Amino acid sequence: MTPPLPKALRRTPPRPGEDDRKNGKRNGRNGGAPVKTKPTGKEQAVEGVAGVVGWLDERTGASPFLRGFLYRKVPKGTNWYYTLGSATMFAFLSQAVTGVFLAMYYEPDPTRAYESASRITNDLFLGEFVRGMHRWGSSVMIILIFLHMGRTFFFGAYKYPRELNWIIGVVLVILTFVMSLTGYLLPFDQRSYWATIVAANINGTGPLVGPFLSDFLRGGADFGATTLSRFYAIHMLLVPGLIAALIGAHLYLVAKLGTTAPPWLRADKDDKLREERV
């Protein structure tokens, strides 16, 4: 059974006597003249939103899914620790939005990358603000995703039947690190250049796939012009797409399996079952 629509999206019920006034019936108190009432701006806005929602629902049939996904029961004792996952998702959305604006002016060319990054910071309107949000937002996202995983681990939310959701979360952590690594090179200054060379060499020391992974990141045996365009493509297209798809799967499993109760709450025992066992 799906939850009902929120009160704000329901159509406003007619007031007492409103149907009679609309039908033209007389009112004895004002000399028999029909009474006409003008809806307020708030009522018109609510009716407009309800009409749009009804139009979309009639053509998509999405309201049962959305109501079941957005309006669900949560166990007692939930607190602010349970918002770390949502905070991480909003951090990712902030990175995506600011990254789109930065990509409009950034040039992934070894001879132009540093100048374009400097132009974004120094010349464009709110460029320094947007770039600062993107730069510091990456650190905030890493902190939030580790806090979210810590909450999941210590609250035991990784156990049956949520093992698959835990695996998806681990993959999301790895992809977040990859996105941070590939984005670190894009300003193409001395610090990012040599730090990326060190990171690629560290990846090359891994067993079996290490050398192949290092060559893939560099775009060849040496660190060259192809490396910057490859990092840009991975940072802008590949990793965000994978993260968005895995976040969708993660949220679906959360809605399907429910939220884990805090570990300090014990499950209620049925006294009748206890008496039957005795």
C-alpha positions, 0 to 999 in steps of 0.5 A: 500500500502506497502512502497518500499524497502530501497535504500540500499537493491535494486539491483544495476541497470546496468550502461549505456552500461553494458549490451552490454559489458556483451553480448560481443559487441565491443567498437570502442575506444579500438580497438574492444576488449570487455570491462570488468568491475570488480564490487567494494567491496561495490557493491558486498556487496550490491548485496550479501545482496540484494540476501539474502533478496530476498531469504528470502522474496521469501520463507517467504513473510515477506517483506510486513509485515516488510515494513509496520511495520518498515517504517511508517509515524509519525506526525509532532513535534515528538521529543526525548520523543518518543524514551523512549519506544525504549530505554526501550525495548533495556534496556530489551534486555540488561538485557536478554543478560547479564542475559544469561551470568550470568546464565551460572555460577550462581548456584541457591543453598542456599549453593552455590549461594553467592560463585557463585556470588562472583566468577562471580565478582572476578574470571571470565573475564569481570564478574564484568562488565557483572554483573554490567551492569545487576545490574544497568541495572535493575534500568535504565529499571525502570526509562525508563519505568516510563518516557515512561509511563509519556510521554504517560500520559501527551501526551494523548496517552492512550486515544481512540483507544489506551486503550488496549496498555495502559493496556499492558504497566501497566502490563509490569510495574508490571512485571518489578517490579516482575523481579527486586524483584525476581532478588534481592534475587539471590546473597543470601547475608544478605541484599538480604535475609532480604529484600526479607523476608520483601517484601514477608511479605508485599505481605502477607498483601494484601487483599484476595490473599495476603497470597496465593501470599506470600506462592507462592513466598516463596514456602511454609509457611517459607522462605527456600531453595525452595524460591531461586529456585522458585525466580530463575525460575520466574526471568529467565523463567516466567517473561522474557517470559511474558515481551517478549510476551507483548512487541510484542503485544505492538509494534503490536498495536503501528504499527497498531494504529499509533503514537499520535501527540504532544499535542501542535499541533492542527489538520488542519481544512479543509476550505471547510468543514467550508464553507459548515457548514456556 
